[in-house]
């Protein structure tokens, strides 16, 4: 399906004219995984794969949703919003509910959406729908929200309607992303700086394991690790009240306060501490043009995700292990929430096709699955498009 034209044409065929069109991108995260909800540092970027949203006002109180990719419609009354039995409408309905709770005067509307972000692959199609819908409704009904307020509203929608307690990173980079730059986000202060990344000699290549995220398992894993990190921080704060987040601790402090308390709590907190420092180290390496160091930090990050935070799986571990040492591969790691999805590979441009050719048969032989590969470029964040 050719986007965004397919979404625009479907809206015209179904609802007529008088709509607005928006692009809402997926994201990669170079480093800083699972640190956002621990109020640490992250380093994501918006990418050139996106959800496209056509939205227009209605004359009644109905919310009419149409998925171009799933060929499925869903309707709800604004006066009686309730979760749908399918998952995808709830992202839009959850955002709508947050607008209502905030007292924003929105009326009925039609939405048609579709896009080329692979589902359950760790590129945050969910945040693209939530943040993109929030951006679109904010524009359509002139609600006056800032980008930060929209990002936080999208988080609230996932927490309250989808029951996944995600962090700020995904909707934030969706809205603040900028072409040829990474977004260094401090999730405690909710501020960012842009880190340039315009190296033609380096490519971000994603290898999709084909292992789809299990929604229930993912939600349970989020909740468990949140609670483990909170338990560790609570113990630390009893001894050192001035420490408000895990990344402010020291390795010595973590060892003394947590190692004898609970091994899993210690491992989770140690990972968050080390990952926050990797974000700083990667930013410094990028500013120095030292991509070899960036790659080493990616590999270290994967080891932390595998052994300390324990959110990897056999397929992602295999892909990371197999690319180590290949000519042109600077680094790799699992990307996203975990338990499937994609690995992020930092590869020299001239070596990309050779690396893919080497890995695909190995993955097929080991797991019996064809390895899907995605080439990504860093793009701008959510924006309104001209309708043609």
C-alpha positions in Angstrom: 0.0 0.0 0.0 1.4 3.4 -1.0 1.3 5.9 1.9 0.2 8.5 2.6 -1.9 8.6 -0.6 -3.8 5.4 0.3 -4.9 6.8 3.7 -6.0 10.1 2.1 -7.9 8.3 -0.7 -9.6 5.9 1.7 -10.8 8.9 3.8 -12.2 10.6 0.7 -13.9 7.4 -0.5 -15.4 6.7 3.0 -16.2 10.1 4.5 -15.7 12.7 1.7 -13.5 15.8 1.9 -12.8 18.3 4.7 -10.0 16.5 6.6 -6.4 17.0 7.6 -3.5 14.6 7.1 -0.7 13.9 9.5 2.5 11.8 9.5 3.6 10.2 12.8 6.9 8.3 12.7 8.3 5.2 14.4 11.6 5.4 16.3 14.8 3.7 16.9 16.7 4.0 20.2 20.4 4.0 19.9 21.1 3.5 23.6 19.1 3.9 26.8 16.7 1.0 27.0 14.3 0.8 29.9 15.8 3.9 31.5 12.9 6.2 30.5 10.5 5.0 33.2 13.3 5.0 35.6 13.7 8.8 34.9 17.2 8.3 33.3 18.7 9.3 30.0 17.7 7.9 26.5 19.0 8.6 23.0 16.3 7.8 20.4 15.5 9.2 17.0 12.4 9.4 14.8 12.7 7.3 11.6 11.4 7.3 8.0 8.7 4.6 8.7 5.5 6.1 9.9 1.7 6.0 10.6 -0.4 8.3 8.5 -3.6 9.7 10.0 -6.4 11.4 8.2 -8.9 13.1 10.5 -11.9 15.2 10.1 -14.8 16.6 12.2 -18.3 15.0 12.3 -21.6 16.7 13.0 -22.5 14.2 15.8 -20.8 12.8 18.9 -19.5 9.7 17.2 -15.9 8.6 17.0 -15.5 6.6 13.7 -12.2 4.7 13.3 -11.0 3.0 10.1 -7.8 1.0 9.8 -6.5 0.9 6.3 -4.1 -2.0 7.0 -6.6 -4.2 8.9 -9.7 -3.3 6.8 -11.6 -2.8 10.0 -13.9 -0.1 11.4 -14.9 0.8 14.9 -17.4 3.3 16.3 -18.0 4.7 19.7 -20.0 7.5 21.2 -18.1 10.3 22.9 -20.8 10.2 25.6 -20.0 6.5 26.4 -16.4 5.7 25.5 -15.3 2.2 26.5 -12.5 -0.1 25.5 -12.8 -2.1 22.3 -12.4 -5.9 22.2 -9.6 -5.4 19.6 -6.4 -3.8 20.7 -5.7 -1.2 18.0 -8.8 1.1 18.5 -7.9 1.5 22.1 -4.9 3.5 21.3 -7.1 6.2 19.7 -9.9 5.8 22.2 -7.5 6.1 25.0 -6.1 9.4 23.7 -9.7 10.6 23.1 -10.6 9.7 26.7 -7.6 11.7 28.0 -8.7 14.8 26.0 -12.2 14.4 27.6 -10.8 14.0 31.1 -8.8 17.2 30.7 -12.0 19.1 29.8 -11.0 19.7 26.2 -14.1 20.4 24.1 -13.7 17.9 21.2 -16.6 16.8 19.0 -17.1 13.7 17.0 -14.5 12.9 14.4 -13.5 10.4 11.7 -10.0 8.8 11.6 -8.5 6.7 8.9 -4.9 5.5 9.5 -2.3 3.1 8.1 1.4 3.0 7.8 4.6 1.0 7.2 5.9 0.7 10.8 6.3 -3.1 11.3 4.1 -4.2 14.2 5.6 -5.8 17.3 9.1 -5.1 16.1 10.2 -2.6 18.7 9.8 0.5 16.5 7.0 1.9 18.6 4.0 1.8 16.3 1.9 2.2 19.5 3.4 5.6 20.3 3.1 6.6 16.7 -0.6 6.0 16.9 -1.1 7.6 20.3 1.1 10.6 19.9 0.1 11.1 16.3 -3.6 11.0 17.3 -3.0 13.4 20.1 -1.2 15.8 17.7 -3.9 15.5 15.1 -6.8 16.1 17.6 -4.9 19.0 19.1 -4.6 20.6 15.7 -8.1 19.7 14.5 -9.9 21.1 17.6 -7.3 23.9 18.4 -6.8 22.6 22.0 -3.6 24.5 22.6 -1.5 21.6 24.0 2.3 21.9 23.8 4.4 19.0 22.4 5.4 18.0 25.9 1.8 18.0 27.1 0.9 15.8 24.1 3.7 13.4 24.9 2.5 13.0 28.5 -1.1 12.7 27.4 0.0 9.8 25.0 1.7 8.1 27.9 -1.4 8.5 30.1 -3.5 6.9 27.3 -1.2 3.8 27.3 -1.2 3.6 31.1 -4.9 4.0 31.5 -6.5 2.4 28.5 -3.9 -0.1 27.3 -2.6 -1.0 30.7 1.1 -0.8 29.7 3.1 1.4 32.0 5.5 2.7 29.4 7.8 5.7 29.8 8.0 9.1 28.1 10.6 8.3 25.5 8.6 7.0 22.6 5.9 9.7 22.3 8.5 12.3 23.2 10.8 11.5 20.3 7.8 11.0 18.1 6.9 14.7 18.6 10.4 16.2 19.0 12.3 14.2 16.5 14.4 16.0 14.0 16.1 14.9 10.7 19.7 13.9 11.0 19.7 14.2 14.8 19.3 12.0 17.9 17.3 13.2 20.8 19.1 13.0 24.1 16.2 13.1 26.5 16.5 13.5 30.3 13.3 11.8 31.5 13.5 13.4 34.9 13.7 17.0 33.8 11.6 16.2 30.6 14.1 18.2 28.5 16.3 17.3 25.6 19.3 18.3 23.5 19.9 17.3 19.9 22.9 15.2 19.0 23.8 15.5 15.3 24.0 12.2 13.4 24.5 12.8 9.7 27.3 10.3 8.9 26.8 8.9 5.4 29.3 6.2 6.1 27.2 4.6 8.9 23.8 2.9 8.6 21.2 1.8 11.2 19.9 -1.6 10.0 17.3 -3.5 11.9 17.0 -7.3 11.9 13.5 -8.5 12.8 13.5 -11.7 14.8 9.9 -12.4 13.8 9.2 -13.0 17.5 6.1 -10.8 18.1 5.8 -9.1 21.5 3.3 -10.9 23.7 1.1 -8.1 25.0 0.4 -9.8 28.4 3.9 -10.9 29.0 5.2 -7.4 28.0 2.9 -5.7 30.4 3.7 -8.1 33.2 7.5 -7.7 32.6 7.2 -3.9 32.6 5.3 -4.0 35.9 7.7 -6.4 37.5 10.8 -4.5 36.6 9.3 -1.2 37.6 8.6 -2.6 41.0 12.0 -4.1 41.3 13.7 -0.8 40.4 11.4 1.1 42.8 12.2 -1.4 45.6 15.9 -0.8 45.0 15.5 3.0 45.0 13.4 2.9 48.2 16.2 1.1 50.0 18.9 3.4 48.7 16.8 6.5 49.7 16.6 5.3 53.3 20.3 5.5 53.4 20.8 8.4 51.1 17.7 10.6 50.9 19.3 13.0 48.4 19.3 10.4 45.7 16.1 10.7 43.7 16.7 8.4 40.8 18.9 5.3 40.3 21.3 6.9 37.8 22.4 9.3 40.6 23.8 6.4 42.6 27.3 4.9 42.4 28.4 1.4 41.8 29.8 1.2 45.3 26.5 2.4 46.8 24.5 -0.1 44.8 26.8 -2.9 45.9 26.6 -2.0 49.5 22.9 -1.3 49.7 21.4 -3.9 47.4 23.6 -6.8 46.6 22.8 -8.7 49.8 19.2 -7.6 49.8 17.9 -9.2 46.6 19.8 -10.4 43.6 17.2 -9.6 41.0 16.6 -6.1 42.5 20.3 -5.5 42.5 20.7 -6.6 38.8 17.8 -4.5 37.6 19.2 -1.4 39.4 22.7 -2.0 38.3 21.6 -2.2 34.7 19.7 1.2 34.9 22.8 2.8 36.5 25.2 1.4 33.8 22.8 2.1 30.9 22.5 5.8 31.9 26.2 6.1 31.8 26.3 4.5 28.5 24.0 7.2 27.1 26.5 9.8 28.2 29.4 7.9 26.8 27.7 7.3 23.4 26.9 11.1 23.2 30.5 11.9 23.9 31.7 9.4 21.3 29.3 10.7 18.7 30.5 14.3 19.2 34.1 13.0 18.7 33.1 11.0 15.6 34.2 7.8 17.3 31.8 5.3 16.0 33.9 2.3 17.1 33.3 3.3 20.7 29.6 3.8 20.0 29.4 0.2 18.7 31.2 -1.2 21.8 28.7 0.6 24.0 25.8 -1.0 22.0 27.3 -4.4 22.6 27.7 -3.7 26.3 24.1 -2.5 26.5 22.9 -5.8 25.0 24.9 -7.8 27.6 23.1 -5.7 30.3 19.7 -6.3 28.7 20.5 -10.0 28.5 22.1 -10.7 31.9 21.0 -7.9 34.2 17.6 -6.7 33.0 16.8 -10.1 31.5 14.4 -9.0 28.7 16.2 -10.5 25.7 15.4 -13.8 24.1 17.3 -16.6 22.2 16.6 -15.0 18.8 17.9 -11.5 19.6 20.9 -13.0 21.5 21.7 -15.1 18.4 21.6 -12.2 16.0 23.8 -10.0 18.2 26.3 -12.8 18.8 26.5 -13.7 15.1 27.3 -10.1 13.9 30.1 -9.6 16.4 33.4 -9.6 14.5 31.9 -9.3 11.0 33.7 -6.8 8.9 31.9 -3.5 8.9 29.8 -4.2 12.0 30.5 -1.7 14.7 28.0 -2.9 17.2 24.5 -4.3 17.8 21.9 -4.8 20.5 18.4 -5.7 21.2 16.1 -2.7 20.7 12.7 -2.0 22.3 10.8 -3.5 25.2 12.2 -7.0 24.8 11.2 -10.6 24.4 11.3 -10.3 20.6 11.3 -7.5 18.1 14.4 -6.2 16.4 18.1 -5.9 16.9 19.7 -2.6 16.0 22.9 -2.9 14.1 25.4 -0.1 13.5 27.1 -1.0 10.1 29.4 0.7 7.8 27.5 1.6 4.7 29.7 -0.3 2.2 29.3 -3.5 4.3 25.5 -3.5 4.8 24.5 -5.9 2.0 27.4 -8.3 2.7 26.4 -8.5 6.4 22.8 -9.2 5.6 23.8 -11.9 3.1 25.9 -13.6 5.8 23.3 -13.5 8.6 20.1 -14.5 6.8 21.1 -18.1 6.1 22.4 -18.5 9.6 19.1 -17.3 11.1 17.1 -19.5 8.7 19.2 -22.6 9.7 18.9 -21.9 13.4 15.3 -20.9 13.8 13.6 -21.8 10.5 12.4 -18.3 9.8 13.2 -15.8 7.1 15.0 -12.8 8.6 13.3 -9.5 7.7 15.6 -6.5 7.4 14.7 -2.8 7.7 16.9 0.0 6.5 16.1 3.2 8.5 17.0 6.9 8.2 16.5 9.5 10.9 13.6 11.7 10.1 11.5 14.6 11.5 8.9 14.1 14.2 5.1 14.2 13.8 3.8 16.9 11.4 0.9 17.9 9.3 1.1 17.1 5.6 -0.3 18.8 2.6 -3.2 17.0 1.0 -2.8 16.4 -2.7 
